[in-house]
Amino acid sequence: MATESSTEAPRLSDVELAITGMTCASCANRIERKLNKLDGVTATVNYATEKAKVSFPGSVSTDDLLRTVEAAGYAAALPTPPDEAAPAEPERDPLLQRLVISAVLSVPVVAMAMVPAWQFTYWQWASLTLAAPVVVWGAWPFHRAAWTNLRHGATTMDTLVSVGVLAAFGWSLWALFLGTAGEPGMTHPFRISIDRTDGAGNIYLEAAAGVTTFLLAGRWLEHRSKRRAGAALRALLELGVRDVAVLRDGHETRIPVDQLAVGDLFVARPGEKVATDGDVVEGSSAVDASMLTGESVPVEVKPGDAVVGATVNAGGRLVVRATRVGADTQLAQMARMVEDAQNGKAEVQRLADRVSGVFVPIVIGLSVATLGFWLGAGSGATAAFTAAVAVLIIACPCALGLATPTALMVGTGRGAQLGILIKGPEVLESTRRVDTIVLDKTGTVTTGEMTVHDVVVAEGESVDDVRRLAAALESASEHPIGRAIAAQADPAGPLPVVEEFASREGLGVQGVVEGHAVVVGRPSLLADWAQHLPPSLVAAVERAQSEGRTAVAVGWDGRARGVIVVGDTVKPTSAQAVAALRGLGLTPILLTGDNEAAARHVAHEVGIETVVADVLPADKVAEVQRLQAAGKVVAMVGDGVNDAAALAQADLGLSMGTGTDVAIEAGDLTLVRGDLLVAVDAIRLSRRTLGTIKGNLFWAFAYNVAALPLAAAGLLNPMLAGAAMAFSSVFVVTNSLRLRGFRSSVA
């Protein structure tokens, strides 16, 4: 007889740890492996956000998690409760301070070493005085990371930098104090030759200080982009309201929004944000939910309808009963989606770190082998150590520190001139592989603003009369569609005065203008006044609806006089941009929360074949995930809060600079001008910049790999090494400066 097991799976708790001390993606992998070795623990560590999301059973405490991270050589801390968090203050950037001081000290050291005319008596001792703080204090982050890696049997580029810098500095100290390099009048003549030397008169202080400064510059640029990783979440949370007017015993009382409970009645006045998710109990209005849903037309709400927190009440006063508060609201769910998408995005390992995993052990092994060979060959300890140290010094290329930051600085600088902001080097790798581009509709392909597209009048009526009387009546309305009609009035003169104005909830407006009883709104409102639309106007309404636009009927004095067609407008450059994106090998897809008819009409106008409409923010993320699961590499262009999670989920997120802060922070590239054609330039520039970085990295390694056999043979003259380093650096800088010639495709 089978025995039924009554054991239950252990209940898991979740915590998010803040991790410090990571210097590359391999650090994140090491911490992740250590945490996952604990019984029942599942952890993912994100190097970009410097956070670890951990699920753990009751048998494991948070102290165990913190100790495990510390045992791996890093620091971890539990999240600080919001009410205990210190107020945000401008922080001093220690890495920037380290970079600036190192640069100031390194410039004269490099200048004296490279220009023999500046090598005054005892210049070598001045170089030592300036270089020592750079090598010890400036390069401390690299030394500390190298030591941590060494304790765990791993090597990264930090290891090579630390060993190379210390080798160059250590040999320089030996040559100055025990060799001939410290004698008065010592110079480094500019001589390029290959001959065997004992190295006793050679110093490498400029290499040690220069490499440190260049790599600090690259590290600071990377750090600056990482610090912005959580900005999308902060921007999302700031969309919510701080306090709310709650109805208690018929009186309004303002309380902090976090004290709001499910079932409470609260008030949303015209122009205010709705405090939380709820159902309308009293009043009617138009609610602008475009930032959450992407719908270009405001949603009419009345008692019984649901409203979402952080949307804007554009019309009348509403009384709402709270149905979801705090972490259960749609806004909070979107914040979680953005965070999950960021954490789930595959980390792109820096190219230099990938190469270093093989390059560093080979170089260290070659150095040891060189020492052993020359000692065994009986060449003497001085010559053997000279060759061994030369291998380490030449293997730490000056140009490597310049390869990524120079191309990135020139590329991002040129991008800024063209209205493109690139957030970091890891963004660029995605641009080359992207094959599908998902476009939001409202605010991206279209302007996102309601405008009048057409005015159709009944037989015998005047277009000017329909425009003028409708604009006059709607000028007294707060509805977004009404404002669009009022804005299209002829500016030649003032609008007529409106008398007896009245708004009919969800239907339209009415009033007296120039002695006429004017009605503007839905055809059903005119029908209530026995003003039925003739066949020509009915056809105009049906045509507008088939195009996803809104048809507003206008009538006065007992007759329907015309129809004003209002809707979103396609940006002038959108069709050209879609064609250019196809030219880059990308397949465009239109993804929108707007209705199917409006989406199809816009897609046909700009030349997009695939349309996904009527989707919520979560559906946008799901669609991007579906495409990725099908093997597509997806770029996403959007501008609204509803696009933020999808932008974070996509392999490459391009956010419109004219959109919300949330979308801008969630994207990888920001298009400042809000022109879709700039997205084409962004992808072209990113691909060009990535190609330049790869070329720089190749030459930065190639010069040194080519020189390694000479160093191992003991034939590397120090000036030849210096010239090779200088030439490789000049080549890298010159190659990067070619990006300044990038031309925009915008006519």
KELONU-347239 format. One record per residue (C-alpha): residue number from 1; x, y, z. Coordinates in steps of 0.25 Angstrom, whole numbers, plus 5000, padded with zeros to 4 digits. Example, Ala and Ser with C-alpha at 12.3 -4.5 7.8 and 13.67 -1.06 7.14 Angstrom:
2
n, c1, c2, c3
1, 5049, 4982, 5031
2, 5055, 4996, 5029
END
This chain:
747
n, c1, c2, c3
1, 5000, 5000, 5000
2, 5005, 5014, 4996
3, 5008, 5024, 5007
4, 5004, 5038, 5004
5, 5015, 5048, 5008
6, 5010, 5060, 5016
7, 5023, 5067, 5015
8, 5022, 5081, 5009
9, 5032, 5089, 5001
10, 5040, 5099, 5011
11, 5034, 5113, 5010
12, 5044, 5122, 5004
13, 5046, 5137, 5007
14, 5052, 5147, 4997
15, 5062, 5158, 5000
16, 5070, 5168, 4991
17, 5084, 5170, 4996
18, 5092, 5182, 4992
19, 5106, 5177, 4987
20, 5119, 5186, 4987
21, 5133, 5183, 4982
22, 5130, 5176, 4969
23, 5139, 5181, 4957
24, 5134, 5172, 4946
25, 5123, 5162, 4942
26, 5132, 5150, 4947
27, 5131, 5156, 4961
28, 5116, 5155, 4960
29, 5117, 5141, 4955
30, 5126, 5137, 4967
31, 5116, 5143, 4977
32, 5105, 5136, 4970
33, 5112, 5122, 4971
34, 5115, 5124, 4986
35, 5101, 5128, 4990
36, 5095, 5117, 4981
37, 5103, 5106, 4989
38, 5095, 5109, 5002
39, 5084, 5099, 5004
40, 5071, 5103, 4997
41, 5076, 5117, 4993
42, 5074, 5122, 4979
43, 5081, 5135, 4976
44, 5083, 5144, 4963
45, 5094, 5155, 4964
46, 5093, 5167, 4955
47, 5106, 5174, 4952
48, 5100, 5186, 4946
49, 5090, 5189, 4957
50, 5100, 5184, 4968
51, 5088, 5176, 4974
52, 5086, 5161, 4978
53, 5072, 5156, 4978
54, 5072, 5144, 4987
55, 5061, 5133, 4991
56, 5064, 5126, 5003
57, 5058, 5116, 5013
58, 5056, 5117, 5028
59, 5068, 5109, 5031
60, 5077, 5120, 5025
61, 5077, 5134, 5031
62, 5080, 5147, 5025
63, 5093, 5148, 5033
64, 5097, 5135, 5026
65, 5095, 5141, 5013
66, 5103, 5154, 5017
67, 5115, 5145, 5022
68, 5115, 5137, 5010
69, 5117, 5149, 5001
70, 5127, 5155, 5010
71, 5135, 5141, 5010
72, 5135, 5143, 4995
73, 5143, 5156, 4997
74, 5131, 5166, 4995
75, 5122, 5174, 5004
76, 5107, 5173, 5005
77, 5096, 5180, 5012
78, 5081, 5178, 5014
79, 5072, 5188, 5008
80, 5069, 5201, 5016
81, 5054, 5203, 5019
82, 5048, 5216, 5012
83, 5045, 5223, 5025
84, 5059, 5221, 5030
85, 5066, 5225, 5017
86, 5075, 5237, 5018
87, 5070, 5249, 5010
88, 5077, 5249, 4996
89, 5089, 5258, 4996
90, 5099, 5261, 4985
91, 5111, 5251, 4988
92, 5125, 5253, 4985
93, 5130, 5243, 4975
94, 5142, 5236, 4980
95, 5146, 5230, 4967
96, 5146, 5243, 4960
97, 5154, 5249, 4971
98, 5164, 5238, 4969
99, 5164, 5239, 4954
100, 5166, 5254, 4954
101, 5178, 5254, 4964
102, 5185, 5242, 4957
103, 5183, 5250, 4944
104, 5190, 5263, 4949
105, 5201, 5255, 4955
106, 5203, 5246, 4943
107, 5204, 5256, 4932
108, 5218, 5262, 4935
109, 5223, 5248, 4938
110, 5219, 5243, 4924
111, 5224, 5256, 4918
112, 5238, 5255, 4924
113, 5240, 5241, 4920
114, 5235, 5243, 4905
115, 5243, 5256, 4902
116, 5258, 5255, 4905
117, 5260, 5271, 4905
118, 5251, 5271, 4917
119, 5260, 5261, 4925
120, 5267, 5271, 4935
121, 5277, 5266, 4945
122, 5270, 5257, 4955
123, 5257, 5257, 4947
124, 5256, 5242, 4950
125, 5255, 5245, 4964
126, 5244, 5255, 4962
127, 5237, 5245, 4953
128, 5237, 5235, 4965
129, 5232, 5245, 4974
130, 5220, 5248, 4965
131, 5217, 5234, 4961
132, 5218, 5227, 4974
133, 5204, 5232, 4979
134, 5198, 5228, 4966
135, 5203, 5214, 4966
136, 5200, 5212, 4981
137, 5187, 5220, 4984
138, 5182, 5223, 4969
139, 5183, 5208, 4965
140, 5178, 5203, 4979
141, 5164, 5198, 4973
142, 5172, 5189, 4963
143, 5182, 5184, 4974
144, 5170, 5181, 4983
145, 5162, 5174, 4972
146, 5174, 5166, 4968
147, 5177, 5161, 4982
148, 5162, 5157, 4984
149, 5163, 5149, 4970
150, 5176, 5143, 4975
151, 5170, 5138, 4988
152, 5159, 5131, 4979
153, 5169, 5125, 4969
154, 5164, 5134, 4958
155, 5170, 5145, 4948
156, 5164, 5157, 4941
157, 5169, 5169, 4934
158, 5170, 5175, 4948
159, 5181, 5164, 4951
160, 5189, 5168, 4939
161, 5188, 5183, 4942
162, 5192, 5181, 4956
163, 5204, 5172, 4953
164, 5208, 5180, 4941
165, 5208, 5193, 4949
166, 5215, 5187, 4961
167, 5225, 5181, 4952
168, 5228, 5194, 4945
169, 5229, 5201, 4958
170, 5237, 5191, 4965
171, 5247, 5190, 4954
172, 5248, 5205, 4954
173, 5251, 5205, 4969
174, 5262, 5194, 4967
175, 5268, 5202, 4955
176, 5268, 5215, 4963
177, 5273, 5210, 4977
178, 5282, 5198, 4973
179, 5285, 5200, 4958
180, 5290, 5212, 4950
181, 5277, 5219, 4947
182, 5278, 5228, 4959
183, 5291, 5234, 4955
184, 5291, 5249, 4953
185, 5290, 5253, 4938
186, 5283, 5240, 4934
187, 5274, 5241, 4922
188, 5265, 5232, 4913
189, 5270, 5235, 4899
190, 5260, 5234, 4888
191, 5267, 5222, 4882
192, 5259, 5211, 4875
193, 5268, 5198, 4874
194, 5267, 5184, 4878
195, 5278, 5179, 4887
196, 5280, 5171, 4899
197, 5281, 5180, 4912
198, 5282, 5177, 4927
199, 5272, 5188, 4930
200, 5279, 5194, 4941
201, 5278, 5208, 4935
202, 5264, 5207, 4931
203, 5251, 5212, 4938
204, 5237, 5210, 4934
205, 5230, 5220, 4943
206, 5222, 5226, 4932
207, 5217, 5213, 4928
208, 5212, 5210, 4942
209, 5206, 5224, 4944
210, 5200, 5225, 4930
211, 5193, 5211, 4930
212, 5187, 5214, 4944
213, 5181, 5227, 4939
214, 5176, 5222, 4926
215, 5169, 5210, 4933
216, 5163, 5219, 4944
217, 5157, 5227, 4933
218, 5150, 5215, 4927
219, 5146, 5210, 4940
220, 5140, 5224, 4944
221, 5132, 5224, 4931
222, 5126, 5210, 4933
223, 5123, 5214, 4948
224, 5115, 5226, 4944
225, 5106, 5218, 4934
226, 5104, 5207, 4945
227, 5099, 5217, 4955
228, 5088, 5221, 4946
229, 5083, 5206, 4945
230, 5072, 5208, 4957
231, 5067, 5222, 4952
232, 5055, 5216, 4944
233, 5050, 5210, 4957
234, 5052, 5223, 4965
235, 5045, 5231, 4953
236, 5033, 5221, 4953
237, 5031, 5222, 4968
238, 5032, 5237, 4967
239, 5019, 5237, 4958
240, 5010, 5234, 4970
241, 5004, 5244, 4978
242, 5010, 5248, 4992
243, 4996, 5251, 4999
244, 4982, 5249, 4996
245, 4968, 5256, 5000
246, 4960, 5245, 5007
247, 4945, 5246, 5010
248, 4943, 5244, 5025
249, 4928, 5247, 5030
250, 4926, 5256, 5018
251, 4938, 5264, 5020
252, 4951, 5264, 5012
253, 4964, 5261, 5020
254, 4978, 5261, 5014
255, 4986, 5249, 5018
256, 4999, 5243, 5013
257, 4996, 5233, 5002
258, 5003, 5221, 5009
259, 4992, 5222, 5020
260, 4981, 5220, 5010
261, 4973, 5207, 5012
262, 4965, 5198, 5003
263, 4950, 5203, 5003
264, 4954, 5218, 5006
265, 4947, 5228, 4998
266, 4956, 5239, 4992
267, 4955, 5251, 4983
268, 4962, 5254, 4970
269, 4960, 5268, 4966
270, 4962, 5273, 4951
271, 4977, 5273, 4947
272, 4980, 5264, 4959
273, 4986, 5250, 4958
274, 4977, 5239, 4963
275, 4984, 5234, 4976
276, 4982, 5219, 4975
277, 4974, 5209, 4967
278, 4959, 5209, 4970
279, 4945, 5210, 4965
280, 4938, 5223, 4962
281, 4927, 5225, 4972
282, 4922, 5239, 4968
283, 4925, 5249, 4957
284, 4929, 5247, 4942
285, 4941, 5252, 4935
286, 4952, 5249, 4924
287, 4964, 5242, 4930
288, 4977, 5243, 4922
289, 4983, 5229, 4924
290, 4993, 5231, 4912
291, 5005, 5229, 4920
292, 5000, 5216, 4925
293, 4992, 5210, 4914
294, 4998, 5217, 4902
295, 4984, 5221, 4897
296, 4984, 5235, 4890
297, 4969, 5238, 4894
298, 4965, 5241, 4908
299, 4956, 5230, 4915
300, 4942, 5235, 4919
301, 4939, 5230, 4933
302, 4926, 5230, 4941
303, 4921, 5223, 4954
304, 4925, 5208, 4953
305, 4937, 5210, 4944
306, 4951, 5206, 4949
307, 4962, 5216, 4949
308, 4977, 5214, 4951
309, 4986, 5221, 4961
310, 4996, 5232, 4955
311, 4987, 5235, 4943
312, 4982, 5249, 4941
313, 4968, 5254, 4944
314, 4966, 5264, 4932
315, 4951, 5267, 4934
316, 4942, 5268, 4946
317, 4943, 5265, 4961
318, 4943, 5250, 4964
319, 4940, 5242, 4977
320, 4947, 5228, 4976
321, 4947, 5216, 4985
322, 4961, 5210, 4987
323, 4962, 5196, 4982
324, 4977, 5194, 4982
325, 4987, 5201, 4990
326, 5003, 5201, 4992
327, 5010, 5189, 4986
328, 4997, 5183, 4979
329, 4994, 5195, 4970
330, 4997, 5195, 4955
331, 5008, 5205, 4957
332, 5015, 5197, 4967
333, 5014, 5184, 4958
334, 5020, 5192, 4946
335, 5032, 5196, 4955
336, 5034, 5181, 4958
337, 5033, 5178, 4944
338, 5044, 5188, 4940
339, 5053, 5183, 4951
340, 5051, 5168, 4947
341, 5053, 5172, 4933
342, 5066, 5179, 4937
343, 5071, 5167, 4946
344, 5067, 5157, 4935
345, 5075, 5164, 4924
346, 5087, 5156, 4920
347, 5100, 5163, 4925
348, 5110, 5166, 4914
349, 5124, 5163, 4918
350, 5134, 5174, 4915
351, 5142, 5169, 4903
352, 5155, 5172, 4910
353, 5151, 5164, 4922
354, 5147, 5152, 4913
355, 5161, 5152, 4906
356, 5168, 5154, 4920
357, 5163, 5141, 4925
358, 5172, 5134, 4915
359, 5182, 5145, 4913
360, 5186, 5148, 4927
361, 5190, 5133, 4931
362, 5198, 5132, 4918
363, 5206, 5145, 4921
364, 5209, 5141, 4935
365, 5213, 5127, 4931
366, 5222, 5133, 4920
367, 5228, 5142, 4929
368, 5232, 5131, 4939
369, 5237, 5122, 4927
370, 5245, 5134, 4922
371, 5252, 5135, 4936
372, 5254, 5120, 4937
373, 5260, 5119, 4923
374, 5270, 5130, 4925
375, 5274, 5126, 4938
376, 5276, 5112, 4933
377, 5284, 5117, 4921
378, 5294, 5124, 4930
379, 5291, 5138, 4926
380, 5291, 5143, 4940
381, 5280, 5148, 4950
382, 5280, 5162, 4945
383, 5278, 5159, 4930
384, 5268, 5148, 4934
385, 5259, 5157, 4943
386, 5260, 5168, 4932
387, 5254, 5159, 4922
388, 5244, 5153, 4931
389, 5239, 5167, 4936
390, 5239, 5173, 4921
391, 5229, 5162, 4918
392, 5220, 5167, 4929
393, 5222, 5181, 4925
394, 5219, 5180, 4911
395, 5207, 5171, 4913
396, 5200, 5183, 4921
397, 5197, 5191, 4909
398, 5195, 5206, 4910
399, 5185, 5206, 4899
400, 5176, 5196, 4906
401, 5172, 5207, 4915
402, 5169, 5216, 4904
403, 5162, 5206, 4895
404, 5148, 5207, 4901
405, 5147, 5221, 4907
406, 5153, 5229, 4895
407, 5144, 5222, 4885
408, 5132, 5224, 4895
409, 5135, 5238, 4898
410, 5136, 5242, 4883
411, 5124, 5234, 4879
412, 5115, 5239, 4890
413, 5120, 5253, 4888
414, 5116, 5252, 4873
415, 5103, 5245, 4877
416, 5100, 5257, 4887
417, 5102, 5266, 4875
418, 5092, 5258, 4867
419, 5082, 5257, 4879
420, 5086, 5243, 4883
421, 5090, 5239, 4897
422, 5097, 5226, 4899
423, 5097, 5221, 4913
424, 5110, 5212, 4913
425, 5119, 5202, 4906
426, 5110, 5190, 4909
427, 5099, 5196, 4901
428, 5107, 5196, 4888
429, 5108, 5181, 4886
430, 5093, 5179, 4885
431, 5092, 5188, 4873
432, 5100, 5179, 4864
433, 5092, 5167, 4866
434, 5078, 5174, 4866
435, 5069, 5168, 4855
436, 5055, 5173, 4860
437, 5050, 5186, 4864
438, 5037, 5188, 4872
439, 5031, 5202, 4871
440, 5021, 5208, 4881
441, 5011, 5216, 4873
442, 5006, 5228, 4882
443, 5017, 5238, 4884
444, 5027, 5230, 4876
445, 5022, 5228, 4862
446, 5011, 5239, 4864
447, 5012, 5252, 4871
448, 5003, 5247, 4883
449, 4995, 5260, 4882
450, 4980, 5261, 4878
451, 4979, 5270, 4865
452, 4967, 5273, 4855
453, 4969, 5264, 4843
454, 4957, 5268, 4835
455, 4944, 5276, 4835
456, 4932, 5270, 4827
457, 4920, 5278, 4826
458, 4906, 5275, 4821
459, 4901, 5281, 4808
460, 4899, 5296, 4808
461, 4907, 5298, 4821
462, 4920, 5306, 4822
463, 4933, 5299, 4827
464, 4937, 5313, 4834
465, 4924, 5313, 4842
466, 4925, 5299, 4847
467, 4940, 5302, 4851
468, 4937, 5315, 4858
469, 4924, 5311, 4866
470, 4930, 5298, 4870
471, 4943, 5304, 4874
472, 4936, 5315, 4882
473, 4927, 5305, 4890
474, 4939, 5295, 4892
475, 4948, 5307, 4897
476, 4940, 5306, 4910
477, 4942, 5291, 4911
478, 4954, 5284, 4919
479, 4953, 5271, 4911
480, 4966, 5268, 4902
481, 4957, 5266, 4890
482, 4950, 5279, 4892
483, 4964, 5286, 4894
484, 4968, 5281, 4880
485, 4956, 5286, 4874
486, 4957, 5300, 4880
487, 4972, 5300, 4876
488, 4969, 5299, 4861
489, 4960, 5312, 4861
490, 4964, 5323, 4851
491, 4974, 5332, 4859
492, 4970, 5344, 4851
493, 4960, 5349, 4861
494, 4955, 5345, 4875
495, 4945, 5334, 4877
496, 4930, 5337, 4880
497, 4925, 5338, 4894
498, 4918, 5326, 4899
499, 4906, 5327, 4908
500, 4898, 5316, 4916
501, 4910, 5306, 4914
502, 4907, 5292, 4919
503, 4915, 5279, 4919
504, 4908, 5266, 4917
505, 4916, 5255, 4924
506, 4922, 5246, 4913
507, 4914, 5252, 4902
508, 4918, 5266, 4899
509, 4915, 5280, 4901
510, 4904, 5290, 4898
511, 4902, 5305, 4899
512, 4898, 5318, 4892
513, 4908, 5324, 4882
514, 4904, 5337, 4874
515, 4889, 5334, 4877
516, 4890, 5319, 4872
517, 4887, 5307, 4881
518, 4900, 5299, 4878
519, 4902, 5285, 4881
520, 4916, 5278, 4880
521, 4919, 5264, 4883
522, 4915, 5249, 4880
523, 4904, 5247, 4869
524, 4895, 5241, 4880
525, 4895, 5255, 4887
526, 4891, 5262, 4875
527, 4880, 5251, 4873
528, 4875, 5255, 4887
529, 4872, 5269, 4881
530, 4865, 5262, 4868
531, 4878, 5266, 4860
532, 4880, 5254, 4852
533, 4892, 5253, 4843
534, 4890, 5252, 4828
535, 4896, 5240, 4820
536, 4908, 5248, 4816
537, 4912, 5251, 4831
538, 4908, 5237, 4835
539, 4918, 5232, 4824
540, 4929, 5242, 4830
541, 4927, 5237, 4844
542, 4928, 5222, 4839
543, 4941, 5226, 4831
544, 4947, 5233, 4843
545, 4944, 5221, 4852
546, 4950, 5211, 4842
547, 4963, 5220, 4843
548, 4963, 5219, 4858
549, 4960, 5234, 4859
550, 4949, 5241, 4867
551, 4937, 5248, 4860
552, 4931, 5259, 4867
553, 4917, 5264, 4862
554, 4913, 5279, 4861
555, 4899, 5284, 4860
556, 4891, 5296, 4863
557, 4877, 5302, 4862
558, 4871, 5288, 4860
559, 4880, 5283, 4849
560, 4893, 5275, 4849
561, 4903, 5283, 4841
562, 4916, 5276, 4841
563, 4926, 5266, 4846
564, 4940, 5269, 4852
565, 4950, 5258, 4851
566, 4960, 5258, 4862
567, 4972, 5248, 4865
568, 4986, 5246, 4866
569, 4996, 5250, 4855
570, 5007, 5242, 4849
571, 5021, 5250, 4850
572, 5026, 5255, 4837
573, 5039, 5246, 4837
574, 5033, 5233, 4842
575, 5030, 5227, 4829
576, 5045, 5230, 4824
577, 5050, 5225, 4837
578, 5043, 5211, 4836
579, 5049, 5210, 4822
580, 5063, 5213, 4827
581, 5061, 5203, 4838
582, 5058, 5192, 4828
583, 5070, 5197, 4820
584, 5078, 5193, 4833
585, 5073, 5179, 4833
586, 5062, 5181, 4843
587, 5048, 5176, 4843
588, 5038, 5187, 4849
589, 5026, 5183, 4858
590, 5016, 5193, 4863
591, 5012, 5190, 4877
592, 5002, 5199, 4884
593, 4991, 5200, 4895
594, 4982, 5207, 4885
595, 4971, 5201, 4878
596, 4973, 5192, 4866
597, 4967, 5201, 4855
598, 4976, 5213, 4859
599, 4988, 5204, 4860
600, 4985, 5198, 4846
601, 4983, 5212, 4840
602, 4996, 5217, 4845
603, 5004, 5205, 4841
604, 4999, 5205, 4827
605, 5002, 5220, 4826
606, 5017, 5218, 4830
607, 5019, 5204, 4824
608, 5019, 5194, 4835
609, 5012, 5181, 4833
610, 5012, 5174, 4846
611, 5003, 5181, 4857
612, 5000, 5177, 4871
613, 4989, 5185, 4877
614, 4980, 5186, 4890
615, 4992, 5182, 4899
616, 4994, 5186, 4914
617, 5008, 5189, 4919
618, 5010, 5174, 4924
619, 5006, 5169, 4910
620, 5017, 5178, 4903
621, 5027, 5171, 4912
622, 5021, 5158, 4908
623, 5022, 5161, 4893
624, 5036, 5165, 4894
625, 5039, 5152, 4902
626, 5031, 5144, 4891
627, 5040, 5150, 4880
628, 5053, 5147, 4888
629, 5048, 5133, 4891
630, 5046, 5131, 4876
631, 5061, 5135, 4874
632, 5060, 5149, 4871
633, 5069, 5160, 4876
634, 5059, 5171, 4879
635, 5061, 5186, 4880
636, 5049, 5194, 4886
637, 5046, 5209, 4883
638, 5036, 5216, 4893
639, 5033, 5228, 4901
640, 5022, 5225, 4912
641, 5022, 5219, 4925
642, 5015, 5207, 4919
643, 5027, 5205, 4910
644, 5037, 5205, 4922
645, 5037, 5190, 4925
646, 5037, 5186, 4911
647, 5049, 5196, 4908
648, 5057, 5189, 4920
649, 5053, 5175, 4915
650, 5058, 5178, 4901
651, 5072, 5174, 4896
652, 5073, 5189, 4892
653, 5064, 5200, 4898
654, 5062, 5213, 4890
655, 5054, 5224, 4898
656, 5049, 5237, 4893
657, 5055, 5249, 4900
658, 5041, 5255, 4899
659, 5035, 5244, 4907
660, 5034, 5241, 4922
661, 5046, 5241, 4931
662, 5043, 5226, 4934
663, 5044, 5222, 4919
664, 5056, 5230, 4917
665, 5063, 5224, 4929
666, 5059, 5210, 4925
667, 5064, 5211, 4911
668, 5079, 5208, 4907
669, 5079, 5220, 4897
670, 5071, 5233, 4898
671, 5067, 5240, 4885
672, 5067, 5255, 4890
673, 5059, 5261, 4879
674, 5047, 5251, 4879
675, 5049, 5248, 4864
676, 5048, 5233, 4860
677, 5058, 5236, 4849
678, 5069, 5239, 4860
679, 5067, 5224, 4864
680, 5073, 5220, 4850
681, 5085, 5229, 4853
682, 5086, 5223, 4868
683, 5087, 5209, 4862
684, 5097, 5213, 4851
685, 5105, 5221, 4861
686, 5105, 5210, 4872
687, 5109, 5200, 4862
688, 5121, 5209, 4857
689, 5125, 5212, 4871
690, 5125, 5197, 4875
691, 5133, 5194, 4862
692, 5143, 5205, 4866
693, 5144, 5199, 4880
694, 5147, 5185, 4875
695, 5158, 5190, 4865
696, 5164, 5198, 4877
697, 5164, 5186, 4886
698, 5170, 5177, 4875
699, 5182, 5187, 4872
700, 5184, 5189, 4887
701, 5186, 5175, 4889
702, 5193, 5172, 4876
703, 5205, 5182, 4878
704, 5208, 5175, 4891
705, 5206, 5161, 4887
706, 5215, 5164, 4875
707, 5226, 5170, 4885
708, 5225, 5158, 4895
709, 5235, 5149, 4888
710, 5245, 5161, 4887
711, 5243, 5163, 4902
712, 5244, 5148, 4905
713, 5257, 5148, 4897
714, 5263, 5159, 4905
715, 5264, 5168, 4892
716, 5253, 5179, 4896
717, 5260, 5192, 4898
718, 5252, 5201, 4908
719, 5251, 5212, 4898
720, 5246, 5203, 4887
721, 5235, 5198, 4897
722, 5232, 5212, 4900
723, 5231, 5216, 4886
724, 5222, 5204, 4883
725, 5213, 5207, 4894
726, 5212, 5222, 4890
727, 5209, 5218, 4875
728, 5198, 5208, 4879
729, 5192, 5219, 4888
730, 5193, 5229, 4877
731, 5187, 5219, 4867
732, 5175, 5216, 4877
733, 5172, 5231, 4879
734, 5173, 5234, 4864
735, 5164, 5223, 4861
736, 5154, 5227, 4871
737, 5154, 5242, 4866
738, 5149, 5236, 4852
739, 5136, 5235, 4859
740, 5135, 5250, 4858
741, 5132, 5249, 4844
742, 5119, 5241, 4845
743, 5108, 5248, 4837
744, 5093, 5248, 4841
745, 5083, 5242, 4831
746, 5074, 5253, 4835
747, 5073, 5262, 4823
END
